[in-house]
Amino acid sequence: EAAISVGAYASGLFINGEYIPQNLANFSSIGPTIDERIKPDISAPGVNIASSISSFTDGNYTPVTTVSFEGRDYGFVRFSGTSMSSPMVTGIVALMLEANPSLTPEMVKDILMETARNDVYTGEIGPEGDVKWGAGKVHAYQAVLRALELVGLDENEQVESNINLFPNPASHTVFVESNEPIIRLWLASTDGNFQRIALTSNSYFGIDHLPAGVYLVVIETKGRKEVKKIVVN
């Protein structure tokens, strides 16, 4: 049940500054399964995708670029297939688990499907899913944010917060008020780039060096982790 089946579509294009979505790939398998389950679960870019290739590959290919390391050339080429869209989802799952290592396989799958996006090609997909697109087109950004929001929460349980950050929004310093001793605290920018910040004994941290924007603050106490949002202005 936790396995994730992935369809493939062509990546969208920016033309004259406008984003133009693309359609399902003609090689992407269509459901349902023989026992009438909706498949695939999610869809991801799988057409003309540039990626690394083994330096021992002896087939014919035209490299996009080549990187030399310790006297050996390593090529990057463009391929198409669900063999490209599946690793795309695997990479997104890796980012989700980096954001929240406590996610179960079922939670990972649910997040991917709940945060999937629809467009003019997928049409409006309901909770039952679609036999061509699954839940829709994968949305890496929203999936990682959703994973962060679940840090320290049981799968089906919301808990009362014992932590307060102030002021919020803030410009220079953020103070942390907690009923329990804080073990660790770090920030996550919304692009998934983690920046560790050590707390002082007075439970505050400076944010002067951060660009303006919304950040997620992950706070670990003895019994749990909690995520708070702050606005840096």
Secondary structure, DSSP 8 states (H G I E B T S, - for coil): -----EEEE---EEETTEEE---B-TTS-----TT-----SEEEE-SSEEEE--TT--S----SEEEEETTEEEEEEEE-SHHHHHHHHHHHHHHHHHH-TT--HHHHHHHHHHT-B--TTT----TT-BTTTBT-B--HHHHHHHHHHTTT--TT------EEEESSSBSSEEEEEESS-EEEEEEEETTS-EEE----TTSEEE-TTS-SEEEEEEEEESS-EEEEEEEE-
